[in-house]
Amino acid sequence: MQIAANAIDAPLFMKHRIGPKAGGISPTSSTVAAVVLVMVIGWADYVTGDYSMTVFYLVPVGFATWYAGRLSGWFIGILSALAWFVGDLALSYPNDHLLMPAWNAAMPALIYGIVVELLSSLHRFQLELESRVAQRTASLLEAHAELEAARMHFIEADKLESIGRLAAGVAHEVKNPLMTITMVADFLAEVVPAKEIEGKAMIESLREAVERANRVICEMLEFARPGALTLQADNFHLAAERALGLVKHVMSRKRISLVRDCYKPLPDLLLDRNKMEQVLVNVFLNAIQATPEGGTLTLRTRVHASDFIAEIDDTGTGICPEHQTKLFEPFFTTKPIGQGTGLGLSVARQIIQLHRGTLALANRPEGGARVTIHIPITNTSKTIS
């Protein structure tokens, strides 16, 4: 289930962040620009001889501090004071004291230093504030996504519960008439003479129809009330081989080749062997039916961290985008009428979830579809209802 967490637009400060590289200005470029500006102001100071030019040195000092950092601000501040000192020394009168230009430069240097410290503190505070707001925004987005996921989960669970109750009711209502039909078919098989070939064929067709209806009912009951699992340490590869043996004749008819890429040695998992075989048979049959003649079926297993992962790949046409979100919906199927109930994947996912795992189905980039089964290696429960 994918939740559109990006439905909430990112705040403006994340798009127009003011920082050391705001507007694409690097610290080096900012420092160079500030040095050039100091030289221009120093030249203007020397030409005009106006003491009010001292104030203009605050422009490069503030610019360097904000865009290049505290050290760069101090550097430009000292450079500005030196420029003021050189200009004042060149313009000083003969009767002035020698320390007067130094004193006149020390005072602006002190002011520039105070400005640098204030601006750097303000800038640091702004960045910290932006970081806190970004963290709070990320937390809100995550909480929103979790809330939306929980809401969708409850909606889906309620829908599945309703469908399960309906399926169970329908199955029970239909099962009794089917038993009656089966008894009638058995009676007719005894009373119809063996030479009545057409009658025997009709009885056989009747039995096949009843058997197909019984399979549908069993799937509906399995979906409505999946049985408890009896878990024991077992080898997934053994369950896979038994499932492959059950579908071997179908693969042979379509001349589908099998590729095994199995992880060894595989740790034992807590599995319900029969239920896992049911899942794998369903997955294998779906893959075989989707694969054209002469195609390839690949079974791949691996271990990642504390998870066992099984991947079943086919070389079919893949999954249509409009079907992607409906794959696990009860009674959804793309097979022709009479060849599927649309409950196989729903039941398979329920069984894997009872193993504390997940089952996913997606297209492969190179073509075909892939079923991915995750089962935790550390699942330790003996029975799960």
N, C-alpha and C positions, 0 to 999 in steps of 0.2 A: 504494500500500500504506500503510495507516494503522496505526501502532503505538500501543497504549494505554500511553503513557508515564506517564500519571497513575495507573497501577496502584499506584505507590508513594505512600503518603500523605505529604502535606507535614508536616514536623516541627512539633512543638507550638509552638516559639518563633515560627513564622511566623503562628500563629493567636492567640497571646497575647503579642505583642511589647510589651516595656516600653520606652517612649520618651517623647519630649516630649508626645505626645498619647495616651499609654496610657490605656485606660479611657475615652476620649472627653473627657479633660480638656485644654483648650487652655492654652498658656502664659499668656495674659491672665487666664483664670479662675484658674489656679494662683497667679499673683501677687496677684490681688485677694483670694483666700481667705487667702493668707499675711499680707497686710496686716491683714485683719480679725482674724486669730489673734494678731498682734503687739499690736493694740489691746486685745484681751481679756486677754492675759497682762500687758500694761502696767497695765491697770486693776486686775487682781488683785494685781500687785506693789505698786501704790500703796496698795491697801486693806489688804493684810496686812503690808507692810513687811518681808517675809521675803527674805533674800538668796538663799535656795535657788531662788527663782523664775527666777534667771538661766539655769538649766539648761533651763527650759521654752521659752526663746527658740530653742533648737536645733531645735524641732519645725517652726516655720514656715520657718526658714532651710534645713533639709534638704529640706522639702517643695518650696519654690520652686526650689532648686538642681536637684532631680531631675526635676521636671516642667516647669519653665520655662527652665532653663539657668543658666549660670554668672553672667551679668550680673544676672539676677533674684535669684539667691542672694546676690550681694554687696549689692544694693539692700536686701533684707530684713535682711541681717546688720547693715548700717549703721543701718537703721531701728530694729532691735531694740536696738542699742547706744544710740541716741538716746533710745528709750523708757526704757531703764534709767537713762540719765543724768538725764532729766527727773524720774523718780520718786525717784532718789537725792538730787537737788538739792532736791526738795520736802520730803523727810524728813530732810535733814541737820540736825545740831544746830548751834546758834549758834557754839560754840567749835571746830567742825571747820574745817580749812583749805579755802579755796575751790577748790583744785585736787584735793581728795580725790574729789569726785563724778566729775570728768573722768578721773582715774586709774582709778577703779572701773569706768567705762564703757569705757576703752581696753582693759583686759584682756579683757572679754567680746568686744569687737569683733575683737581679734586671734584669739581662739579661734574665733569665727564665721567669720572669713576662712579659717583653716586648714581648718575643716570644709567650707566651700564648695569650696576647691581640691581636697580629697580626694574629695568626692562627685562633683564635675564630672569629675575624672580617672577615677574608677571608672565613671561613667556613660558616658563616651566610650569607655573600654575595652570595656564591655559591648556598645555599639553596633557597634564594630569587630569584636568577636568574632561577633556576630550576622550581620554582613555577610559575614564569611569563611565562616561555616557555611552561609549562604544560597547563596554562590557555589559552595561545594563540593557542596552538595545539588543545585544546578542542573546542575553538571558531571556528577554521578552519574546524574541523571535523563536527561541527554542521552546519556551513554555507554550507559546501559541501553537507551534507545530505538534507538541505532545498533546495538547488539549484537543486539537483537531483530529489527531490520530486516534485518541481515546473516543471521541465522539463518533468517528466513522466505524471504529471497532464495535461500539455498542449498537450502532444502527445495523451493521452487518450481522452481529450476533442475534439481534432481535428478529431480523429477517430470516436468518437460517433456522431459528427456533420455530418460527411460524411455518416455514416450509417443511421442517421436520415433522411437526404435528400433523400437517396435512398429508404428508407422504405416509406416515404411520397409519393414519385413519384410512386412507385409500387402500393401502396394502392389506390391512386386516379385512376390509370389506370385499376385496377381490379374491383373497386367498381361499375363502370357503367355497365360492362358486368354482374356482379352479380345481379344488379337490374333488368336487362332484363331477366335473368334466373328465378328470383323470379316471375316476371310477367307471364312468360310462364308457370311456375309450377302452379300458381293460375288459369290461364286459363284452363290448362289441368284438374285440379281438378274439374272444373265446367262442362267440356264437357265429361269427361270419366264417363261412367255409374257406379253406385254404385256396380253393380254385377261384374264388372271387378276388382276382388280382386288383381290380379297380377299388373295391371296398377296402382291401388291406392297405392300399396306398393312401386312401383317404384317412384311415385310422392312424397311420404313421404320421401323416401331415398334421393331424389333430394333436398327437402327442408332442410333436416338435413345437407346435404353437404354444401348447401348455407349458412346455419346458422353458421356452423363451420368455413367456409371461412370468414364470416362477423366478427366473433369473432377475428380471426387472424388479419384482417384488422384494427379492432378497437384497438387492442394491438399495432400494428405498428404505428398507428396515435398517440396513447397515448405516445408511446416512442419518436416519432419524435417531437411532440409538446405537452408536458405535460401542462394541463390547469392551470390557476391561482388558488391558494387556497383562500378560504374564511374562515378565521380563527375566531373562537369564543371560549370563555371559555367552556370547555367540560370535561367530565370524560372519561378517557381512558378505564376504565373497562366497561362502557356502550357500547363503540364501539367494544370491545373485545367480549362481550356477544352476540351482534348482529351478529358478524362474526362467532362465534361458532354455533349460531343457523342455519346459512346458510350451515355449513358443518356437522351438526349433523347427517344427514342421512348417510353420507359417513363413519363417525366414527362408527355408529351402524352396518353397513354392515361388517366392519372388526373387530368388537368387541374391539375397542380401548377405554380404560378408560381415563378419563380426571382428572388431578390433578390441583387444583387451589391453589396457594400460593400468595395471593394478599395483597399488602400493604394497610393498612387502618389507619387513613383516608387519602385518596389520594387527593393531591391538584389538582384543575382544571388546565388543560393545554390548550393552544391555539391550537385547532385542527380543521382540516377540517374533520368532522365526516365521510362523504362518502368516501373520499380519504383514510382515516385511515382504514376504514372497507375493502376497496379494498386491501390494503397492508396486513392486517391480514388474510383475506380469502386466499390470495395467499400463505402466509407463512404457514397457517394451512394445506392447501391442500398438499403442498410440504412435510410437516412433516408426514401427514397421509399416503401419497403414499409411503414414505420411511419406514414407520413402519410396521412390520409384524402383522398378525392377533393376537389379544390378547395383543398387546403392550400398551404403555402408552404415553400420550401426556401431558406435563406439561406446565402450564402458570404461570410464576412467575414475580411479579412486586415489585419494591422497589425504594426508593429515596436515592440518595447519593449526599450530598452537594447540588448543584443547578441543578442536573440532575435527570430526571426520567428514569428508566431503566426497560425494559420489556425483559424477556427471555422466549423463546419457545423451549422446549427440546423434542426430540423424542427418541425412543429406537430402531432406525433402525441400519443399518450397517455403518452409518457415510459417510464421504466424502472421495473419493479416493484422494491421494496426487497429482496425475497428473491433477485432476479437480479443485484443490483448487484455483489456480490463474485465472480460467476461469469462475467462478460462475456468475459473474456479466457482462460477455461479452454478447452483444446482440445476440440472436439466438442460444446461446449455451444451449443444453439440453441433459440430459442422459435418458430422457423418450423415449418410443417407438414412432415411426412415427405416427402422428395423435393425440397424447396425450399431446403435448406441443409445444409451439413456441419458447421457450427459451428467452422470453421477460419479463416474470413475475417478476423475481428478479431485472432485470434492471429497470423496471418501479417502482417497490416497493422502490428501493433505491433512485430513483429520487424524489419520493413523500416524503420520510423521509428527504432527503436533503432540500427540500423546506420547511420543518418544522424546519430547522436549526439543524437537528439531524443527526445521523449516523445509518447505518444498517450493521451488520457484521454477518458472518456465519462461524462456526468453529466446529471441532469435540470436543466431551466431553471425558475426560479421562476415564470415566466409560462406554463409548460406546454410539453410536448415535451422533446426531448433535445438535447444539444449535444456534438459531438465537437471536442476541442481538440488541435491539433497544434503542438508547439513544436519548432523547429529552430534551432540556433545559427547565427548569421550568420558566425561566425568559424571554422566547421568547414573545415579546410584539407587533410584527407587526400584523396588521389586515389582510392584504392581501399580498401575495408574488407571484410574477410572475415567 
